[in-house]
Amino acid sequence: MSTPNERIVVDPNIMLGKPVIRGTRIPVYLILELLSSGCSAEEIIDDYPELQREDVLAAIWYASQVTQYEEVGLV
């Protein structure tokens, strides 16, 4: 079984370098938007059958890694 970081690809030749699920052109942000709008992982997989549950979890993991080290400046 692959780890979450093996499921996410950042390549300037794919979707202008946006993080996507490996082997697809499905960006991480799309999965996160669908989850935040109330879609379940199962509904997302039904709509995008090339995805697996582990891909949805990898998108969440990726977002947690990016935001964990983000610096926020206070105004």
mmCIF file of the N, C-alpha and C atoms, coordinates in Angstrom:
data_MODEL
# 
_entry.id   MODEL 
# 
loop_
_atom_site.group_PDB 
_atom_site.id 
_atom_site.type_symbol 
_atom_site.label_atom_id 
_atom_site.label_alt_id 
_atom_site.label_comp_id 
_atom_site.label_asym_id 
_atom_site.label_entity_id 
_atom_site.label_seq_id 
_atom_site.pdbx_PDB_ins_code 
_atom_site.Cartn_x 
_atom_site.Cartn_y 
_atom_site.Cartn_z 
_atom_site.occupancy 
_atom_site.B_iso_or_equiv 
_atom_site.pdbx_formal_charge 
_atom_site.auth_seq_id 
_atom_site.auth_comp_id 
_atom_site.auth_asym_id 
_atom_site.auth_atom_id 
_atom_site.pdbx_PDB_model_num 
ATOM 1   N N  . MET A 1 1  ? 0.843   -1.187 0.000   1.00 0.00 ? 1  MET A N  1 
ATOM 2   C CA . MET A 1 1  ? 0.000   0.000  0.000   1.00 0.00 ? 1  MET A CA 1 
ATOM 3   C C  . MET A 1 1  ? 0.886   1.247  0.000   1.00 0.00 ? 1  MET A C  1 
ATOM 4   N N  . SER A 1 2  ? 0.545   2.202  -0.832  1.00 0.00 ? 2  SER A N  1 
ATOM 5   C CA . SER A 1 2  ? 1.353   3.413  -0.922  1.00 0.00 ? 2  SER A CA 1 
ATOM 6   C C  . SER A 1 2  ? 1.022   4.365  0.218   1.00 0.00 ? 2  SER A C  1 
ATOM 7   N N  . THR A 1 3  ? 1.990   5.212  0.540   1.00 0.00 ? 3  THR A N  1 
ATOM 8   C CA . THR A 1 3  ? 1.784   6.216  1.575   1.00 0.00 ? 3  THR A CA 1 
ATOM 9   C C  . THR A 1 3  ? 1.119   7.436  0.951   1.00 0.00 ? 3  THR A C  1 
ATOM 10  N N  . PRO A 1 4  ? 0.528   8.303  1.770   1.00 0.00 ? 4  PRO A N  1 
ATOM 11  C CA . PRO A 1 4  ? -0.169  9.476  1.214   1.00 0.00 ? 4  PRO A CA 1 
ATOM 12  C C  . PRO A 1 4  ? 0.705   10.318 0.297   1.00 0.00 ? 4  PRO A C  1 
ATOM 13  N N  . ASN A 1 5  ? 1.973   10.512 0.661   1.00 0.00 ? 5  ASN A N  1 
ATOM 14  C CA . ASN A 1 5  ? 2.813   11.369 -0.162  1.00 0.00 ? 5  ASN A CA 1 
ATOM 15  C C  . ASN A 1 5  ? 3.155   10.737 -1.504  1.00 0.00 ? 5  ASN A C  1 
ATOM 16  N N  . GLU A 1 6  ? 2.992   9.431  -1.658  1.00 0.00 ? 6  GLU A N  1 
ATOM 17  C CA . GLU A 1 6  ? 3.206   8.775  -2.949  1.00 0.00 ? 6  GLU A CA 1 
ATOM 18  C C  . GLU A 1 6  ? 1.997   8.923  -3.859  1.00 0.00 ? 6  GLU A C  1 
ATOM 19  N N  . ARG A 1 7  ? 0.878   9.332  -3.338  1.00 0.00 ? 7  ARG A N  1 
ATOM 20  C CA . ARG A 1 7  ? -0.353  9.475  -4.121  1.00 0.00 ? 7  ARG A CA 1 
ATOM 21  C C  . ARG A 1 7  ? -0.519  10.882 -4.689  1.00 0.00 ? 7  ARG A C  1 
ATOM 22  N N  . ILE A 1 8  ? 0.252   11.834 -4.191  1.00 0.00 ? 8  ILE A N  1 
ATOM 23  C CA . ILE A 1 8  ? 0.145   13.221 -4.633  1.00 0.00 ? 8  ILE A CA 1 
ATOM 24  C C  . ILE A 1 8  ? 1.356   13.559 -5.507  1.00 0.00 ? 8  ILE A C  1 
ATOM 25  N N  . VAL A 1 9  ? 1.076   14.204 -6.637  1.00 0.00 ? 9  VAL A N  1 
ATOM 26  C CA . VAL A 1 9  ? 2.139   14.586 -7.562  1.00 0.00 ? 9  VAL A CA 1 
ATOM 27  C C  . VAL A 1 9  ? 2.066   16.093 -7.806  1.00 0.00 ? 9  VAL A C  1 
ATOM 28  N N  . VAL A 1 10 ? 3.236   16.728 -7.799  1.00 0.00 ? 10 VAL A N  1 
ATOM 29  C CA . VAL A 1 10 ? 3.341   18.133 -8.176  1.00 0.00 ? 10 VAL A CA 1 
ATOM 30  C C  . VAL A 1 10 ? 4.316   18.177 -9.349  1.00 0.00 ? 10 VAL A C  1 
ATOM 31  N N  . ASP A 1 11 ? 3.791   18.469 -10.523 1.00 0.00 ? 11 ASP A N  1 
ATOM 32  C CA . ASP A 1 11 ? 4.583   18.467 -11.757 1.00 0.00 ? 11 ASP A CA 1 
ATOM 33  C C  . ASP A 1 11 ? 4.170   19.687 -12.571 1.00 0.00 ? 11 ASP A C  1 
ATOM 34  N N  . PRO A 1 12 ? 5.116   20.547 -12.934 1.00 0.00 ? 12 PRO A N  1 
ATOM 35  C CA . PRO A 1 12 ? 4.756   21.758 -13.679 1.00 0.00 ? 12 PRO A CA 1 
ATOM 36  C C  . PRO A 1 12 ? 4.085   21.462 -15.024 1.00 0.00 ? 12 PRO A C  1 
ATOM 37  N N  . ASN A 1 13 ? 4.226   20.248 -15.528 1.00 0.00 ? 13 ASN A N  1 
ATOM 38  C CA . ASN A 1 13 ? 3.606   19.870 -16.797 1.00 0.00 ? 13 ASN A CA 1 
ATOM 39  C C  . ASN A 1 13 ? 2.189   19.319 -16.637 1.00 0.00 ? 13 ASN A C  1 
ATOM 40  N N  . ILE A 1 14 ? 1.740   19.178 -15.403 1.00 0.00 ? 14 ILE A N  1 
ATOM 41  C CA . ILE A 1 14 ? 0.389   18.663 -15.134 1.00 0.00 ? 14 ILE A CA 1 
ATOM 42  C C  . ILE A 1 14 ? -0.369  19.716 -14.341 1.00 0.00 ? 14 ILE A C  1 
ATOM 43  N N  . MET A 1 15 ? -1.460  20.209 -14.892 1.00 0.00 ? 15 MET A N  1 
ATOM 44  C CA . MET A 1 15 ? -2.327  21.193 -14.223 1.00 0.00 ? 15 MET A CA 1 
ATOM 45  C C  . MET A 1 15 ? -1.536  22.390 -13.691 1.00 0.00 ? 15 MET A C  1 
ATOM 46  N N  . LEU A 1 16 ? -0.560  22.832 -14.475 1.00 0.00 ? 16 LEU A N  1 
ATOM 47  C CA . LEU A 1 16 ? 0.258   24.001 -14.127 1.00 0.00 ? 16 LEU A CA 1 
ATOM 48  C C  . LEU A 1 16 ? 0.959   23.865 -12.774 1.00 0.00 ? 16 LEU A C  1 
ATOM 49  N N  . GLY A 1 17 ? 1.282   22.634 -12.391 1.00 0.00 ? 17 GLY A N  1 
ATOM 50  C CA . GLY A 1 17 ? 2.011   22.409 -11.152 1.00 0.00 ? 17 GLY A CA 1 
ATOM 51  C C  . GLY A 1 17 ? 1.161   22.298 -9.912  1.00 0.00 ? 17 GLY A C  1 
ATOM 52  N N  . LYS A 1 18 ? -0.151  22.330 -10.076 1.00 0.00 ? 18 LYS A N  1 
ATOM 53  C CA . LYS A 1 18 ? -1.020  22.148 -8.907  1.00 0.00 ? 18 LYS A CA 1 
ATOM 54  C C  . LYS A 1 18 ? -0.903  20.696 -8.432  1.00 0.00 ? 18 LYS A C  1 
ATOM 55  N N  . PRO A 1 19 ? -0.977  20.445 -7.140  1.00 0.00 ? 19 PRO A N  1 
ATOM 56  C CA . PRO A 1 19 ? -0.926  19.066 -6.653  1.00 0.00 ? 19 PRO A CA 1 
ATOM 57  C C  . PRO A 1 19 ? -2.137  18.285 -7.147  1.00 0.00 ? 19 PRO A C  1 
ATOM 58  N N  . VAL A 1 20 ? -1.882  17.105 -7.705  1.00 0.00 ? 20 VAL A N  1 
ATOM 59  C CA . VAL A 1 20 ? -2.943  16.234 -8.225  1.00 0.00 ? 20 VAL A CA 1 
ATOM 60  C C  . VAL A 1 20 ? -2.750  14.826 -7.687  1.00 0.00 ? 20 VAL A C  1 
ATOM 61  N N  . ILE A 1 21 ? -3.792  14.026 -7.839  1.00 0.00 ? 21 ILE A N  1 
ATOM 62  C CA . ILE A 1 21 ? -3.699  12.614 -7.495  1.00 0.00 ? 21 ILE A CA 1 
ATOM 63  C C  . ILE A 1 21 ? -2.912  11.919 -8.606  1.00 0.00 ? 21 ILE A C  1 
ATOM 64  N N  . ARG A 1 22 ? -1.907  11.142 -8.234  1.00 0.00 ? 22 ARG A N  1 
ATOM 65  C CA . ARG A 1 22 ? -1.035  10.461 -9.197  1.00 0.00 ? 22 ARG A CA 1 
ATOM 66  C C  . ARG A 1 22 ? -1.867  9.698  -10.230 1.00 0.00 ? 22 ARG A C  1 
ATOM 67  N N  . GLY A 1 23 ? -1.473  9.857  -11.486 1.00 0.00 ? 23 GLY A N  1 
ATOM 68  C CA . GLY A 1 23 ? -2.125  9.148  -12.575 1.00 0.00 ? 23 GLY A CA 1 
ATOM 69  C C  . GLY A 1 23 ? -3.420  9.776  -13.043 1.00 0.00 ? 23 GLY A C  1 
ATOM 70  N N  . THR A 1 24 ? -3.763  10.941 -12.483 1.00 0.00 ? 24 THR A N  1 
ATOM 71  C CA . THR A 1 24 ? -4.996  11.634 -12.871 1.00 0.00 ? 24 THR A CA 1 
ATOM 72  C C  . THR A 1 24 ? -4.680  13.112 -13.078 1.00 0.00 ? 24 THR A C  1 
ATOM 73  N N  . ARG A 1 25 ? -5.675  13.835 -13.503 1.00 0.00 ? 25 ARG A N  1 
ATOM 74  C CA . ARG A 1 25 ? -5.584  15.300 -13.547 1.00 0.00 ? 25 ARG A CA 1 
ATOM 75  C C  . ARG A 1 25 ? -6.564  15.883 -12.516 1.00 0.00 ? 25 ARG A C  1 
ATOM 76  N N  . ILE A 1 26 ? -6.830  15.124 -11.486 1.00 0.00 ? 26 ILE A N  1 
ATOM 77  C CA . ILE A 1 26 ? -7.750  15.558 -10.432 1.00 0.00 ? 26 ILE A CA 1 
ATOM 78  C C  . ILE A 1 26 ? -6.943  16.284 -9.355  1.00 0.00 ? 26 ILE A C  1 
ATOM 79  N N  . PRO A 1 27 ? -7.146  17.603 -9.231  1.00 0.00 ? 27 PRO A N  1 
ATOM 80  C CA . PRO A 1 27 ? -6.357  18.352 -8.251  1.00 0.00 ? 27 PRO A CA 1 
ATOM 81  C C  . PRO A 1 27 ? -6.825  18.123 -6.817  1.00 0.00 ? 27 PRO A C  1 
ATOM 82  N N  . VAL A 1 28 ? -5.871  18.226 -5.930  1.00 0.00 ? 28 VAL A N  1 
ATOM 83  C CA . VAL A 1 28 ? -6.153  18.074 -4.502  1.00 0.00 ? 28 VAL A CA 1 
ATOM 84  C C  . VAL A 1 28 ? -7.216  19.075 -4.066  1.00 0.00 ? 28 VAL A C  1 
ATOM 85  N N  . TYR A 1 29 ? -7.123  20.319 -4.562  1.00 0.00 ? 29 TYR A N  1 
ATOM 86  C CA . TYR A 1 29 ? -8.087  21.332 -4.115  1.00 0.00 ? 29 TYR A CA 1 
ATOM 87  C C  . TYR A 1 29 ? -9.515  20.939 -4.454  1.00 0.00 ? 29 TYR A C  1 
ATOM 88  N N  . LEU A 1 30 ? -9.736  20.244 -5.566  1.00 0.00 ? 30 LEU A N  1 
ATOM 89  C CA . LEU A 1 30 ? -11.091 19.827 -5.929  1.00 0.00 ? 30 LEU A CA 1 
ATOM 90  C C  . LEU A 1 30 ? -11.647 18.856 -4.900  1.00 0.00 ? 30 LEU A C  1 
ATOM 91  N N  . ILE A 1 31 ? -10.839 17.903 -4.499  1.00 0.00 ? 31 ILE A N  1 
ATOM 92  C CA . ILE A 1 31 ? -11.280 16.930 -3.488  1.00 0.00 ? 31 ILE A CA 1 
ATOM 93  C C  . ILE A 1 31 ? -11.599 17.647 -2.183  1.00 0.00 ? 31 ILE A C  1 
ATOM 94  N N  . LEU A 1 32 ? -10.753 18.589 -1.793  1.00 0.00 ? 32 LEU A N  1 
ATOM 95  C CA . LEU A 1 32 ? -10.984 19.328 -0.547  1.00 0.00 ? 32 LEU A CA 1 
ATOM 96  C C  . LEU A 1 32 ? -12.250 20.173 -0.632  1.00 0.00 ? 32 LEU A C  1 
ATOM 97  N N  . GLU A 1 33 ? -12.478 20.818 -1.783  1.00 0.00 ? 33 GLU A N  1 
ATOM 98  C CA . GLU A 1 33 ? -13.706 21.608 -1.960  1.00 0.00 ? 33 GLU A CA 1 
ATOM 99  C C  . GLU A 1 33 ? -14.946 20.727 -1.872  1.00 0.00 ? 33 GLU A C  1 
ATOM 100 N N  . LEU A 1 34 ? -14.882 19.560 -2.493  1.00 0.00 ? 34 LEU A N  1 
ATOM 101 C CA . LEU A 1 34 ? -16.031 18.650 -2.446  1.00 0.00 ? 34 LEU A CA 1 
ATOM 102 C C  . LEU A 1 34 ? -16.296 18.181 -1.016  1.00 0.00 ? 34 LEU A C  1 
ATOM 103 N N  . LEU A 1 35 ? -15.241 17.841 -0.295  1.00 0.00 ? 35 LEU A N  1 
ATOM 104 C CA . LEU A 1 35 ? -15.413 17.436 1.104   1.00 0.00 ? 35 LEU A CA 1 
ATOM 105 C C  . LEU A 1 35 ? -15.990 18.572 1.939   1.00 0.00 ? 35 LEU A C  1 
ATOM 106 N N  . SER A 1 36 ? -15.485 19.783 1.719   1.00 0.00 ? 36 SER A N  1 
ATOM 107 C CA . SER A 1 36 ? -15.961 20.916 2.524   1.00 0.00 ? 36 SER A CA 1 
ATOM 108 C C  . SER A 1 36 ? -17.397 21.294 2.198   1.00 0.00 ? 36 SER A C  1 
ATOM 109 N N  . SER A 1 37 ? -17.860 20.919 1.010   1.00 0.00 ? 37 SER A N  1 
ATOM 110 C CA . SER A 1 37 ? -19.253 21.208 0.651   1.00 0.00 ? 37 SER A CA 1 
ATOM 111 C C  . SER A 1 37 ? -20.204 20.124 1.149   1.00 0.00 ? 37 SER A C  1 
ATOM 112 N N  . GLY A 1 38 ? -19.653 19.110 1.818   1.00 0.00 ? 38 GLY A N  1 
ATOM 113 C CA . GLY A 1 38 ? -20.504 18.091 2.414   1.00 0.00 ? 38 GLY A CA 1 
ATOM 114 C C  . GLY A 1 38 ? -20.501 16.751 1.706   1.00 0.00 ? 38 GLY A C  1 
ATOM 115 N N  . CYS A 1 39 ? -19.775 16.635 0.611   1.00 0.00 ? 39 CYS A N  1 
ATOM 116 C CA . CYS A 1 39 ? -19.695 15.342 -0.082  1.00 0.00 ? 39 CYS A CA 1 
ATOM 117 C C  . CYS A 1 39 ? -18.898 14.361 0.768   1.00 0.00 ? 39 CYS A C  1 
ATOM 118 N N  . SER A 1 40 ? -19.306 13.119 0.751   1.00 0.00 ? 40 SER A N  1 
ATOM 119 C CA . SER A 1 40 ? -18.547 12.075 1.439   1.00 0.00 ? 40 SER A CA 1 
ATOM 120 C C  . SER A 1 40 ? -17.483 11.539 0.489   1.00 0.00 ? 40 SER A C  1 
ATOM 121 N N  . ALA A 1 41 ? -16.518 10.822 1.048   1.00 0.00 ? 41 ALA A N  1 
ATOM 122 C CA . ALA A 1 41 ? -15.489 10.196 0.218   1.00 0.00 ? 41 ALA A CA 1 
ATOM 123 C C  . ALA A 1 41 ? -16.138 9.256  -0.794  1.00 0.00 ? 41 ALA A C  1 
ATOM 124 N N  . GLU A 1 42 ? -17.148 8.549  -0.370  1.00 0.00 ? 42 GLU A N  1 
ATOM 125 C CA . GLU A 1 42 ? -17.835 7.610  -1.257  1.00 0.00 ? 42 GLU A CA 1 
ATOM 126 C C  . GLU A 1 42 ? -18.504 8.327  -2.423  1.00 0.00 ? 42 GLU A C  1 
ATOM 127 N N  . GLU A 1 43 ? -19.104 9.482  -2.160  1.00 0.00 ? 43 GLU A N  1 
ATOM 128 C CA . GLU A 1 43 ? -19.745 10.254 -3.236  1.00 0.00 ? 43 GLU A CA 1 
ATOM 129 C C  . GLU A 1 43 ? -18.697 10.762 -4.233  1.00 0.00 ? 43 GLU A C  1 
ATOM 130 N N  . ILE A 1 44 ? -17.563 11.186 -3.719  1.00 0.00 ? 44 ILE A N  1 
ATOM 131 C CA . ILE A 1 44 ? -16.492 11.668 -4.601  1.00 0.00 ? 44 ILE A CA 1 
ATOM 132 C C  . ILE A 1 44 ? -15.992 10.526 -5.481  1.00 0.00 ? 44 ILE A C  1 
ATOM 133 N N  . ILE A 1 45 ? -15.805 9.365  -4.890  1.00 0.00 ? 45 ILE A N  1 
ATOM 134 C CA . ILE A 1 45 ? -15.334 8.203  -5.643  1.00 0.00 ? 45 ILE A CA 1 
ATOM 135 C C  . ILE A 1 45 ? -16.380 7.768  -6.667  1.00 0.00 ? 45 ILE A C  1 
ATOM 136 N N  . ASP A 1 46 ? -17.645 7.881  -6.330  1.00 0.00 ? 46 ASP A N  1 
ATOM 137 C CA . ASP A 1 46 ? -18.699 7.568  -7.306  1.00 0.00 ? 46 ASP A CA 1 
ATOM 138 C C  . ASP A 1 46 ? -18.620 8.510  -8.508  1.00 0.00 ? 46 ASP A C  1 
ATOM 139 N N  . ASP A 1 47 ? -18.344 9.793  -8.249  1.00 0.00 ? 47 ASP A N  1 
ATOM 140 C CA . ASP A 1 47 ? -18.258 10.781 -9.323  1.00 0.00 ? 47 ASP A CA 1 
ATOM 141 C C  . ASP A 1 47 ? -16.940 10.697 -10.093 1.00 0.00 ? 47 ASP A C  1 
ATOM 142 N N  . TYR A 1 48 ? -15.897 10.248 -9.434  1.00 0.00 ? 48 TYR A N  1 
ATOM 143 C CA . TYR A 1 48 ? -14.563 10.124 -10.038 1.00 0.00 ? 48 TYR A CA 1 
ATOM 144 C C  . TYR A 1 48 ? -14.054 8.704  -9.781  1.00 0.00 ? 48 TYR A C  1 
ATOM 145 N N  . PRO A 1 49 ? -14.533 7.736  -10.558 1.00 0.00 ? 49 PRO A N  1 
ATOM 146 C CA . PRO A 1 49 ? -14.228 6.323  -10.273 1.00 0.00 ? 49 PRO A CA 1 
ATOM 147 C C  . PRO A 1 49 ? -12.746 5.954  -10.352 1.00 0.00 ? 49 PRO A C  1 
ATOM 148 N N  . GLU A 1 50 ? -11.922 6.821  -10.936 1.00 0.00 ? 50 GLU A N  1 
ATOM 149 C CA . GLU A 1 50 ? -10.488 6.533  -10.963 1.00 0.00 ? 50 GLU A CA 1 
ATOM 150 C C  . GLU A 1 50 ? -9.836  6.760  -9.598  1.00 0.00 ? 50 GLU A C  1 
ATOM 151 N N  . LEU A 1 51 ? -10.566 7.379  -8.684  1.00 0.00 ? 51 LEU A N  1 
ATOM 152 C CA . LEU A 1 51 ? -10.060 7.616  -7.331  1.00 0.00 ? 51 LEU A CA 1 
ATOM 153 C C  . LEU A 1 51 ? -10.360 6.434  -6.426  1.00 0.00 ? 51 LEU A C  1 
ATOM 154 N N  . GLN A 1 52 ? -9.528  6.306  -5.416  1.00 0.00 ? 52 GLN A N  1 
ATOM 155 C CA . GLN A 1 52 ? -9.748  5.342  -4.340  1.00 0.00 ? 52 GLN A CA 1 
ATOM 156 C C  . GLN A 1 52 ? -9.860  6.119  -3.030  1.00 0.00 ? 52 GLN A C  1 
ATOM 157 N N  . ARG A 1 53 ? -10.376 5.454  -2.020  1.00 0.00 ? 53 ARG A N  1 
ATOM 158 C CA . ARG A 1 53 ? -10.522 6.100  -0.709  1.00 0.00 ? 53 ARG A CA 1 
ATOM 159 C C  . ARG A 1 53 ? -9.172  6.656  -0.225  1.00 0.00 ? 53 ARG A C  1 
ATOM 160 N N  . GLU A 1 54 ? -8.103  5.916  -0.472  1.00 0.00 ? 54 GLU A N  1 
ATOM 161 C CA . GLU A 1 54 ? -6.776  6.352  -0.050  1.00 0.00 ? 54 GLU A CA 1 
ATOM 162 C C  . GLU A 1 54 ? -6.362  7.660  -0.727  1.00 0.00 ? 54 GLU A C  1 
ATOM 163 N N  . ASP A 1 55 ? -6.872  7.907  -1.944  1.00 0.00 ? 55 ASP A N  1 
ATOM 164 C CA . ASP A 1 55 ? -6.571  9.172  -2.627  1.00 0.00 ? 55 ASP A CA 1 
ATOM 165 C C  . ASP A 1 55 ? -7.242  10.341 -1.913  1.00 0.00 ? 55 ASP A C  1 
ATOM 166 N N  . VAL A 1 56 ? -8.465  10.144 -1.477  1.00 0.00 ? 56 VAL A N  1 
ATOM 167 C CA . VAL A 1 56 ? -9.178  11.197 -0.747  1.00 0.00 ? 56 VAL A CA 1 
ATOM 168 C C  . VAL A 1 56 ? -8.459  11.481 0.570   1.00 0.00 ? 56 VAL A C  1 
ATOM 169 N N  . LEU A 1 57 ? -8.058  10.429 1.251   1.00 0.00 ? 57 LEU A N  1 
ATOM 170 C CA . LEU A 1 57 ? -7.319  10.611 2.504   1.00 0.00 ? 57 LEU A CA 1 
ATOM 171 C C  . LEU A 1 57 ? -5.968  11.279 2.252   1.00 0.00 ? 57 LEU A C  1 
ATOM 172 N N  . ALA A 1 58 ? -5.324  10.961 1.143   1.00 0.00 ? 58 ALA A N  1 
ATOM 173 C CA . ALA A 1 58 ? -4.048  11.588 0.804   1.00 0.00 ? 58 ALA A CA 1 
ATOM 174 C C  . ALA A 1 58 ? -4.222  13.081 0.559   1.00 0.00 ? 58 ALA A C  1 
ATOM 175 N N  . ALA A 1 59 ? -5.340  13.477 -0.043  1.00 0.00 ? 59 ALA A N  1 
ATOM 176 C CA . ALA A 1 59 ? -5.610  14.897 -0.269  1.00 0.00 ? 59 ALA A CA 1 
ATOM 177 C C  . ALA A 1 59 ? -5.734  15.631 1.067   1.00 0.00 ? 59 ALA A C  1 
ATOM 178 N N  . ILE A 1 60 ? -6.406  15.023 2.013   1.00 0.00 ? 60 ILE A N  1 
ATOM 179 C CA . ILE A 1 60 ? -6.538  15.624 3.348   1.00 0.00 ? 60 ILE A CA 1 
ATOM 180 C C  . ILE A 1 60 ? -5.171  15.698 4.022   1.00 0.00 ? 60 ILE A C  1 
ATOM 181 N N  . TRP A 1 61 ? -4.409  14.637 3.918   1.00 0.00 ? 61 TRP A N  1 
ATOM 182 C CA . TRP A 1 61 ? -3.060  14.605 4.494   1.00 0.00 ? 61 TRP A CA 1 
ATOM 183 C C  . TRP A 1 61 ? -2.211  15.720 3.893   1.00 0.00 ? 61 TRP A C  1 
ATOM 184 N N  . TYR A 1 62 ? -2.266  15.871 2.555   1.00 0.00 ? 62 TYR A N  1 
ATOM 185 C CA . TYR A 1 62 ? -1.470  16.885 1.878   1.00 0.00 ? 62 TYR A CA 1 
ATOM 186 C C  . TYR A 1 62 ? -1.825  18.286 2.404   1.00 0.00 ? 62 TYR A C  1 
ATOM 187 N N  . ALA A 1 63 ? -3.109  18.559 2.512   1.00 0.00 ? 63 ALA A N  1 
ATOM 188 C CA . ALA A 1 63 ? -3.548  19.861 3.024   1.00 0.00 ? 63 ALA A CA 1 
ATOM 189 C C  . ALA A 1 63 ? -3.042  20.086 4.450   1.00 0.00 ? 63 ALA A C  1 
ATOM 190 N N  . SER A 1 64 ? -3.039  19.047 5.256   1.00 0.00 ? 64 SER A N  1 
ATOM 191 C CA . SER A 1 64 ? -2.556  19.204 6.637   1.00 0.00 ? 64 SER A CA 1 
ATOM 192 C C  . SER A 1 64 ? -1.066  19.519 6.654   1.00 0.00 ? 64 SER A C  1 
ATOM 193 N N  . GLN A 1 65 ? -0.302  18.906 5.749   1.00 0.00 ? 65 GLN A N  1 
ATOM 194 C CA . GLN A 1 65 ? 1.126   19.159 5.687   1.00 0.00 ? 65 GLN A CA 1 
ATOM 195 C C  . GLN A 1 65 ? 1.419   20.580 5.215   1.00 0.00 ? 65 GLN A C  1 
ATOM 196 N N  . VAL A 1 66 ? 0.695   21.037 4.213   1.00 0.00 ? 66 VAL A N  1 
ATOM 197 C CA . VAL A 1 66 ? 0.911   22.379 3.686   1.00 0.00 ? 66 VAL A CA 1 
ATOM 198 C C  . VAL A 1 66 ? 0.566   23.428 4.734   1.00 0.00 ? 66 VAL A C  1 
ATOM 199 N N  . THR A 1 67 ? -0.557  23.254 5.414   1.00 0.00 ? 67 THR A N  1 
ATOM 200 C CA . THR A 1 67 ? -0.985  24.271 6.383   1.00 0.00 ? 67 THR A CA 1 
ATOM 201 C C  . THR A 1 67 ? -0.233  24.186 7.695   1.00 0.00 ? 67 THR A C  1 
ATOM 202 N N  . GLN A 1 68 ? 0.352   23.046 7.987   1.00 0.00 ? 68 GLN A N  1 
ATOM 203 C CA . GLN A 1 68 ? 1.093   22.906 9.231   1.00 0.00 ? 68 GLN A CA 1 
ATOM 204 C C  . GLN A 1 68 ? 2.273   23.877 9.296   1.00 0.00 ? 68 GLN A C  1 
ATOM 205 N N  . TYR A 1 69 ? 2.905   24.130 8.176   1.00 0.00 ? 69 TYR A N  1 
ATOM 206 C CA . TYR A 1 69 ? 4.099   24.966 8.160   1.00 0.00 ? 69 TYR A CA 1 
ATOM 207 C C  . TYR A 1 69 ? 3.859   26.345 7.552   1.00 0.00 ? 69 TYR A C  1 
ATOM 208 N N  . GLU A 1 70 ? 2.607   26.647 7.275   1.00 0.00 ? 70 GLU A N  1 
ATOM 209 C CA . GLU A 1 70 ? 2.269   27.955 6.724   1.00 0.00 ? 70 GLU A CA 1 
ATOM 210 C C  . GLU A 1 70 ? 2.412   29.009 7.809   1.00 0.00 ? 70 GLU A C  1 
ATOM 211 N N  . GLU A 1 71 ? 3.054   30.108 7.450   1.00 0.00 ? 71 GLU A N  1 
ATOM 212 C CA . GLU A 1 71 ? 3.191   31.215 8.397   1.00 0.00 ? 71 GLU A CA 1 
ATOM 213 C C  . GLU A 1 71 ? 2.117   32.247 8.085   1.00 0.00 ? 71 GLU A C  1 
ATOM 214 N N  . VAL A 1 72 ? 1.444   32.690 9.120   1.00 0.00 ? 72 VAL A N  1 
ATOM 215 C CA . VAL A 1 72 ? 0.377   33.674 8.971   1.00 0.00 ? 72 VAL A CA 1 
ATOM 216 C C  . VAL A 1 72 ? 0.840   34.965 9.604   1.00 0.00 ? 72 VAL A C  1 
ATOM 217 N N  . GLY A 1 73 ? 0.841   36.022 8.805   1.00 0.00 ? 73 GLY A N  1 
ATOM 218 C CA . GLY A 1 73 ? 1.220   37.323 9.349   1.00 0.00 ? 73 GLY A CA 1 
ATOM 219 C C  . GLY A 1 73 ? 0.017   38.033 9.931   1.00 0.00 ? 73 GLY A C  1 
ATOM 220 N N  . LEU A 1 74 ? 0.179   38.568 11.097  1.00 0.00 ? 74 LEU A N  1 
ATOM 221 C CA . LEU A 1 74 ? -0.913  39.300 11.736  1.00 0.00 ? 74 LEU A CA 1 
ATOM 222 C C  . LEU A 1 74 ? -0.856  40.757 11.304  1.00 0.00 ? 74 LEU A C  1 
ATOM 223 N N  . VAL A 1 75 ? -2.018  41.313 11.023  1.00 0.00 ? 75 VAL A N  1 
ATOM 224 C CA . VAL A 1 75 ? -2.093  42.699 10.569  1.00 0.00 ? 75 VAL A CA 1 
ATOM 225 C C  . VAL A 1 75 ? -2.292  43.618 11.744  1.00 0.00 ? 75 VAL A C  1 
# 
